[in-house]
Amino acid sequence: MKVKFGAIFIALIVLIPIFSIFFEIALGDYSLLEHFFKYLFMRYIQGTFAVAAGVLALSLVIAVVSAWLVANYRFALSNFFEYALILPFAIPAYIFSFCYVGIMDYGGYFHQFFGFRLEFMNIYGAIFVLSLSLYPYIYMFAKTSFKTQSAAIYDICKIYKLSGTAVFFRVAIFLSRPAIVGGAMLVLMETLSDYGTAAYYGVETFSAGIFKLWFDMGDSYSASVLAGLLMMFVFILMIFEHVNKNSKKYSFSTHDTSKFTQKKKLGKFGSAAAFLWCASVFCLAFVFPFTWLLYWSIHELDSFKFEFVQMALNSLLMAAGAAILITAVSFFLVFATRLIKNKALNAFLLKSVSLGYALPGASIGLCVMIVFGYIDRNFGTHLLSSSFVVLIFGYVVRFLATSIYAVESGYAKIPANIDDAALLLNGSRLNLFFKVHFPLLRHFFFLSLIVVFIDIIKELPLSLILRPLGFETLSIRAFFYAADERLYAAALPSFLIVSMSLVAVLWLEIISKKKQER
């Protein structure tokens, strides 16, 4: 009973800021919205739609084609590209935006090599860098799906003499639709939540608009309305994706999945084309920005300050501490749902607390500010300006879903009868968790820690909104440098962020590979 009420209490606490914004809207002065809807609303709608559509289309092309090639064919460095194409996941979108402005600007690599420059500070530049940053979400899902498709299906395609292109468009993509749509939804939600790239490139999106209305124009009510509208739009997307996913079945029978597809060797022309495609994606998405960061980080070492060490420690400690807390909370919630036999309550506990990941960081930050602003006003506290509790709570609301997905996938592999046997023999739920579940889920514990750590290290909007006075992370300093047009000064803190994320991504790959070998 204690576990049940504890889980419900945690879920309600996490949900308070998510829905508090609607109370703020209901109690506000509607007359303040006339200017917002007359002059700003349609600009934000158009900007957000254009960026989201462009990023989704370009990310799908990059990710699906790359995943199909490395999953189904052998060509030069194909095994290397299979893992290397995940590395852009370590570079946040706002750092991509700084790098490519530096590369494309006067005196940049592109200008020196070709003799002219491309204007990058516009919506097309934003779509390009966001696509390079976010395509790994679709790539990871699609690659796994392509590699685990039934070989029997492709044998039937051979009987009907379908070409490789026909198999790709008429069979493979259809069978991988749930995985591709799942990755595309993550890309769409990350695009809607992006603030750094949109603000730096001057693109008017919902997330950038929330910051502008709240901080630049002092219009907190219009910012709340914009955040509420964005939340409702994301909720509709989630419902649509859930209904679409459950409306069709894509599973095979047991004998169909007993043999997966094997890689085929390409001819000279095909091998060269596949290599050029993967090499181009890898260079654009990782080699070029990483090299630019490395070069200018070394060049700017003379301006290295001790405060960079302090900011790096701030980023590391905040990310590590929040990741441990979030993982612990997710383990407790998923463990509670194992013990609670009520399906409706279990769905509420896990799905409701996962809503935060579907919402932009700017919206979450605004919601948390409303809640803690109310606490400060009514209880005489100063949590908003001086406490790390607010920032860590914002991280919990935003990234709890990421950890829950990792832990749930581990618990799905543990049969329920093991719980019954352990409780019969011992009767202690504490022993059940620490002596039975946790040893079996150690891999998923580290998986959750690493994924959440990477997300928090890269996070900008939440850290920018909810940080205590005088507290800076590397992401905040890098963004401030870039916003002041000090691109080369932004290289060093950006490189430190990418280096920490890169180590975590490589560790994640090692853990995943060991799991596959088992």
Secondary structure as GFF3:
##gff-version 3
##sequence-region A 1 518
A	DSSP	alpha_helix	2	26	.	.	.	ID=ss1
A	DSSP	three_ten_helix	30	32	.	.	.	ID=ss2
A	DSSP	alpha_helix	33	35	.	.	.	ID=ss3
A	DSSP	pi_helix	36	40	.	.	.	ID=ss4
A	DSSP	alpha_helix	41	72	.	.	.	ID=ss5
A	DSSP	beta_strand	73	74	.	.	.	ID=ss6
A	DSSP	alpha_helix	78	84	.	.	.	ID=ss7
A	DSSP	three_ten_helix	87	90	.	.	.	ID=ss8
A	DSSP	alpha_helix	93	104	.	.	.	ID=ss9
A	DSSP	alpha_helix	109	114	.	.	.	ID=ss10
A	DSSP	alpha_helix	123	147	.	.	.	ID=ss11
A	DSSP	alpha_helix	151	159	.	.	.	ID=ss12
A	DSSP	alpha_helix	164	167	.	.	.	ID=ss13
A	DSSP	pi_helix	168	172	.	.	.	ID=ss14
A	DSSP	alpha_helix	173	175	.	.	.	ID=ss15
A	DSSP	alpha_helix	177	193	.	.	.	ID=ss16
A	DSSP	alpha_helix	196	201	.	.	.	ID=ss17
A	DSSP	alpha_helix	206	211	.	.	.	ID=ss18
A	DSSP	pi_helix	212	216	.	.	.	ID=ss19
A	DSSP	alpha_helix	220	247	.	.	.	ID=ss20
A	DSSP	beta_strand	264	265	.	.	.	ID=ss21
A	DSSP	alpha_helix	268	282	.	.	.	ID=ss22
A	DSSP	pi_helix	283	287	.	.	.	ID=ss23
A	DSSP	alpha_helix	288	299	.	.	.	ID=ss24
A	DSSP	three_ten_helix	301	303	.	.	.	ID=ss25
A	DSSP	alpha_helix	306	339	.	.	.	ID=ss26
A	DSSP	alpha_helix	343	352	.	.	.	ID=ss27
A	DSSP	three_ten_helix	355	358	.	.	.	ID=ss28
A	DSSP	alpha_helix	361	379	.	.	.	ID=ss29
A	DSSP	alpha_helix	383	386	.	.	.	ID=ss30
A	DSSP	alpha_helix	388	411	.	.	.	ID=ss31
A	DSSP	alpha_helix	416	425	.	.	.	ID=ss32
A	DSSP	alpha_helix	429	431	.	.	.	ID=ss33
A	DSSP	pi_helix	432	437	.	.	.	ID=ss34
A	DSSP	alpha_helix	438	440	.	.	.	ID=ss35
A	DSSP	alpha_helix	442	458	.	.	.	ID=ss36
A	DSSP	alpha_helix	461	466	.	.	.	ID=ss37
A	DSSP	alpha_helix	474	483	.	.	.	ID=ss38
A	DSSP	alpha_helix	487	517	.	.	.	ID=ss39
###
